[in-house]
Amino acid sequence: MYHSEQPAGHTLAQLQQQVDQWIHTYGVRYFSELTNLAILTEEVGELARIISRQYGDQSFKAGESAEGLADEMADVLWVLVCLANQTGVDLESAIARNLEKKTRRDQDRHRNNPKLQAPD
């Protein structure tokens, strides 16, 4: 279950500004879009490793644990925000449009999917 440690009202626009400020203060400049895509792929792989071991059939190797799950999710989000900033994508607008699209397309699809129904 989701539990927020951030104060209410922290928006995607604020996150995009925060990341941009950090990049220009500490990171010198953004990596190229292709480099960030490669980094995003790497971070998703690290997230997948933890999830496959915590929720899937694999077990953790000696020294591995699920403690990095939140950090890996944050790494994925960080690089995604970097890519959005670099390419001029407003994530708040994009997610709003995406939710509208999914609602129009899938408003009955999942409710009518027998695979998603609770067993009797």
Backbone as CSV, one residue per row, in Angstrom:
resi,resn,N_x,N_y,N_z,CA_x,CA_y,CA_z,C_x,C_y,C_z
1,MET,0.839,-1.168,0.000,0.000,0.000,0.000,0.893,1.243,0.000
2,TYR,0.460,2.265,-0.704,1.214,3.507,-0.859,1.144,4.357,0.401
3,HIS,2.290,4.833,0.839,2.367,5.762,1.966,3.287,6.897,1.560
4,SER,2.790,8.115,1.595,3.577,9.263,1.175,4.369,9.837,2.335
5,GLU,5.649,10.112,2.074,6.463,10.820,3.049,6.598,12.287,2.653
6,GLN,6.131,12.623,1.445,6.171,13.997,0.954,4.914,14.726,1.412
7,PRO,5.024,16.032,1.631,3.814,16.788,1.944,2.854,16.759,0.762
8,ALA,1.569,16.825,1.052,0.567,16.845,-0.011,0.816,18.031,-0.930
9,GLY,0.522,17.845,-2.201,0.652,18.948,-3.140,1.949,18.948,-3.927
10,HIS,2.817,17.956,-3.730,4.052,17.869,-4.505,3.667,17.383,-5.900
11,THR,3.772,18.238,-6.891,3.277,17.917,-8.222,4.390,17.406,-9.128
12,LEU,3.989,16.843,-10.256,4.962,16.433,-11.253,5.707,17.642,-11.806
13,ALA,5.006,18.764,-11.958,5.664,19.983,-12.436,6.748,20.427,-11.454
14,GLN,6.451,20.344,-10.163,7.454,20.687,-9.152,8.630,19.717,-9.202
15,LEU,8.333,18.442,-9.410,9.393,17.447,-9.523,10.267,17.743,-10.734
16,GLN,9.657,18.068,-11.856,10.427,18.383,-13.052,11.325,19.601,-12.804
17,GLN,10.817,20.604,-12.119,11.624,21.788,-11.803,12.754,21.435,-10.850
18,GLN,12.461,20.609,-9.862,13.463,20.209,-8.870,14.613,19.443,-9.527
19,VAL,14.273,18.510,-10.401,15.299,17.737,-11.098,16.123,18.655,-11.991
20,ASP,15.463,19.542,-12.710,16.179,20.467,-13.594,17.143,21.345,-12.802
21,GLN,16.689,21.836,-11.658,17.549,22.658,-10.809,18.750,21.843,-10.318
22,TRP,18.519,20.599,-9.923,19.619,19.753,-9.449,20.630,19.524,-10.576
23,ILE,20.127,19.212,-11.754,21.023,18.968,-12.893,21.892,20.187,-13.147
24,HIS,21.308,21.357,-13.163,22.076,22.568,-13.465,22.964,23.025,-12.305
25,THR,22.663,22.579,-11.086,23.481,22.937,-9.930,24.618,21.948,-9.716
26,TYR,24.310,20.650,-9.812,25.283,19.620,-9.468,25.702,18.735,-10.641
27,GLY,24.864,18.608,-11.612,25.114,17.655,-12.679,25.774,18.242,-13.915
28,VAL,26.050,19.506,-13.916,26.660,20.253,-15.018,25.678,20.395,-16.178
29,ARG,25.248,19.276,-16.755,24.261,19.283,-17.837,23.603,17.916,-17.897
30,TYR,22.522,17.837,-18.649,21.874,16.552,-18.868,22.775,15.674,-19.737
31,PHE,22.769,14.372,-19.477,23.360,13.432,-20.419,22.519,13.494,-21.691
32,SER,23.034,13.016,-22.792,22.252,13.003,-24.030,21.007,12.139,-23.845
33,GLU,20.027,12.370,-24.680,18.783,11.599,-24.608,19.054,10.102,-24.788
34,LEU,19.939,9.758,-25.708,20.243,8.338,-25.914,20.941,7.732,-24.700
35,THR,21.843,8.489,-24.090,22.495,8.006,-22.876,21.465,7.825,-21.771
36,ASN,20.567,8.787,-21.616,19.541,8.659,-20.578,18.595,7.506,-20.861
37,LEU,18.313,7.211,-22.123,17.494,6.046,-22.433,18.208,4.764,-22.003
38,ALA,19.506,4.691,-22.245,20.282,3.523,-21.814,20.289,3.417,-20.292
39,ILE,20.441,4.557,-19.609,20.423,4.564,-18.143,19.052,4.136,-17.629
40,LEU,17.981,4.607,-18.278,16.629,4.218,-17.881,16.459,2.703,-17.994
41,THR,16.954,2.142,-19.076,16.871,0.699,-19.273,17.622,-0.033,-18.163
42,GLU,18.790,0.471,-17.814,19.585,-0.124,-16.736,18.838,-0.056,-15.409
43,GLU,18.249,1.097,-15.112,17.530,1.262,-13.844,16.289,0.369,-13.788
44,VAL,15.582,0.229,-14.907,14.418,-0.663,-14.938,14.870,-2.101,-14.688
45,GLY,16.027,-2.465,-15.221,16.575,-3.798,-14.969,16.874,-4.024,-13.498
46,GLU,17.421,-3.012,-12.835,17.709,-3.132,-11.403,16.417,-3.265,-10.602
47,LEU,15.390,-2.526,-11.003,14.082,-2.640,-10.358,13.498,-4.036,-10.593
48,ALA,13.616,-4.522,-11.815,13.097,-5.853,-12.150,13.786,-6.937,-11.334
49,ARG,15.082,-6.785,-11.096,15.822,-7.769,-10.315,15.222,-7.886,-8.906
50,ILE,14.964,-6.753,-8.274,14.403,-6.786,-6.921,12.994,-7.368,-6.927
51,ILE,12.159,-6.920,-7.855,10.772,-7.391,-7.888,10.706,-8.880,-8.201
52,SER,11.566,-9.358,-9.113,11.537,-10.782,-9.450,11.933,-11.649,-8.268
53,ARG,12.744,-11.107,-7.387,13.164,-11.878,-6.223,12.187,-11.736,-5.054
54,GLN,11.621,-10.547,-4.904,10.698,-10.348,-3.785,9.310,-10.916,-4.074
55,TYR,8.837,-10.774,-5.300,7.465,-11.185,-5.616,7.393,-12.360,-6.585
56,GLY,8.504,-12.695,-7.212,8.522,-13.785,-8.173,9.098,-15.045,-7.571
57,ASP,9.550,-15.915,-8.438,10.012,-17.234,-8.022,11.488,-17.292,-7.684
58,GLN,12.239,-16.251,-8.028,13.664,-16.260,-7.707,13.878,-15.876,-6.252
59,SER,15.005,-16.313,-5.717,15.365,-15.925,-4.349,16.520,-14.929,-4.413
60,PHE,16.682,-14.197,-3.340,17.782,-13.243,-3.259,19.097,-13.987,-3.119
61,LYS,20.121,-13.474,-3.753,21.469,-14.010,-3.583,22.010,-13.490,-2.262
62,ALA,23.070,-14.105,-1.775,23.701,-13.644,-0.542,24.066,-12.178,-0.694
63,GLY,23.679,-11.376,0.282,23.986,-9.946,0.258,22.941,-9.092,-0.424
64,GLU,21.973,-9.702,-1.145,20.901,-8.955,-1.790,19.701,-8.869,-0.853
65,SER,18.919,-7.810,-1.021,17.682,-7.689,-0.255,16.710,-6.800,-1.011
66,ALA,15.482,-6.755,-0.513,14.437,-5.939,-1.118,14.495,-4.495,-0.636
67,GLU,15.457,-4.165,0.202,15.510,-2.825,0.790,15.662,-1.721,-0.241
68,GLY,16.194,-2.023,-1.411,16.424,-0.999,-2.419,15.253,-0.753,-3.347
69,LEU,14.104,-1.372,-3.092,12.963,-1.258,-3.995,12.555,0.195,-4.226
70,ALA,12.339,0.942,-3.166,11.911,2.344,-3.304,12.980,3.170,-4.016
71,ASP,14.241,2.920,-3.686,15.329,3.666,-4.316,15.403,3.376,-5.807
72,GLU,15.215,2.119,-6.187,15.244,1.781,-7.616,14.067,2.412,-8.347
73,MET,12.890,2.436,-7.721,11.751,3.116,-8.338,12.047,4.602,-8.507
74,ALA,12.669,5.199,-7.507,13.031,6.617,-7.594,14.059,6.850,-8.693
75,ASP,15.004,5.924,-8.863,15.984,6.054,-9.950,15.296,6.041,-11.308
76,VAL,14.325,5.142,-11.494,13.582,5.075,-12.750,12.846,6.398,-12.987
77,LEU,12.173,6.885,-11.955,11.431,8.140,-12.081,12.364,9.298,-12.389
78,TRP,13.514,9.345,-11.720,14.497,10.411,-11.939,14.899,10.500,-13.414
79,VAL,15.279,9.366,-13.983,15.746,9.382,-15.367,14.590,9.690,-16.313
80,LEU,13.402,9.204,-16.010,12.237,9.527,-16.831,11.957,11.025,-16.800
81,VAL,12.079,11.634,-15.627,11.892,13.088,-15.513,12.974,13.824,-16.299
82,CYS,14.202,13.337,-16.234,15.273,13.945,-17.033,14.921,13.920,-18.515
83,LEU,14.469,12.778,-18.999,14.092,12.664,-20.410,12.929,13.594,-20.752
84,ALA,11.963,13.692,-19.858,10.838,14.614,-20.093,11.342,16.045,-20.183
85,ASN,12.207,16.427,-19.253,12.748,17.791,-19.279,13.510,18.062,-20.569
86,GLN,14.317,17.112,-20.988,15.137,17.287,-22.180,14.309,17.403,-23.450
87,THR,13.206,16.702,-23.493,12.412,16.639,-24.717,11.193,17.551,-24.675
88,GLY,11.059,18.330,-23.603,9.965,19.297,-23.517,8.611,18.696,-23.194
89,VAL,8.597,17.545,-22.550,7.333,16.909,-22.182,6.894,17.401,-20.816
90,ASP,5.683,17.913,-20.735,5.052,18.292,-19.474,4.374,17.036,-18.943
91,LEU,4.966,16.419,-17.918,4.460,15.138,-17.428,3.057,15.235,-16.840
92,GLU,2.712,16.354,-16.216,1.353,16.493,-15.671,0.317,16.446,-16.780
93,SER,0.571,17.187,-17.852,-0.357,17.172,-18.984,-0.375,15.813,-19.653
94,ALA,0.803,15.215,-19.793,0.895,13.912,-20.456,0.136,12.845,-19.687
95,ILE,0.270,12.809,-18.360,-0.420,11.775,-17.589,-1.926,12.035,-17.571
96,ALA,-2.327,13.298,-17.566,-3.760,13.616,-17.622,-4.358,13.120,-18.940
97,ARG,-3.672,13.377,-20.044,-4.149,12.900,-21.354,-4.150,11.375,-21.401
98,ASN,-3.136,10.762,-20.816,-3.032,9.308,-20.821,-4.161,8.668,-20.012
99,LEU,-4.488,9.261,-18.870,-5.593,8.749,-18.058,-6.920,8.873,-18.795
100,GLU,-7.118,10.001,-19.488,-8.343,10.177,-20.277,-8.435,9.110,-21.362
101,LYS,-7.324,8.861,-22.051,-7.279,7.852,-23.108,-7.615,6.475,-22.544
102,LYS,-6.981,6.115,-21.439,-7.224,4.809,-20.837,-8.676,4.677,-20.366
103,THR,-9.229,5.739,-19.831,-10.614,5.706,-19.357,-11.573,5.491,-20.515
104,ARG,-11.371,6.217,-21.618,-12.230,6.037,-22.793,-12.102,4.615,-23.336
105,ARG,-10.894,4.138,-23.459,-10.629,2.848,-24.090,-10.996,1.669,-23.187
106,ASP,-10.763,1.799,-21.896,-10.834,0.642,-21.000,-11.900,0.747,-19.923
107,GLN,-12.864,1.658,-20.080,-13.810,1.868,-18.987,-14.569,0.614,-18.599
108,ASP,-14.823,-0.284,-19.536,-15.515,-1.530,-19.214,-14.643,-2.758,-19.417
109,ARG,-13.552,-2.605,-20.100,-12.716,-3.745,-20.493,-12.258,-4.578,-19.300
110,HIS,-11.720,-3.961,-18.278,-11.173,-4.715,-17.149,-12.273,-5.260,-16.242
111,ARG,-13.346,-4.487,-16.080,-14.473,-4.985,-15.266,-15.113,-6.211,-15.890
112,ASN,-15.063,-6.302,-17.217,-15.677,-7.420,-17.923,-14.697,-8.552,-18.223
113,ASN,-13.498,-8.446,-17.740,-12.481,-9.472,-17.971,-12.626,-10.569,-16.919
114,PRO,-13.030,-11.758,-17.302,-13.226,-12.835,-16.320,-11.927,-13.213,-15.596
115,LYS,-10.787,-12.940,-16.214,-9.518,-13.258,-15.583,-9.251,-12.379,-14.361
116,LEU,-9.914,-11.240,-14.289,-9.693,-10.307,-13.183,-10.750,-10.418,-12.092
117,GLN,-11.721,-11.260,-12.285,-12.791,-11.408,-11.315,-12.309,-12.254,-10.133
118,ALA,-12.828,-11.939,-8.987,-12.486,-12.716,-7.781,-13.036,-14.135,-7.945
119,PRO,-12.258,-15.125,-7.523,-12.761,-16.504,-7.616,-13.966,-16.700,-6.699
120,ASP,-14.860,-17.570,-7.133,-16.069,-17.842,-6.339,-15.766,-18.690,-5.135
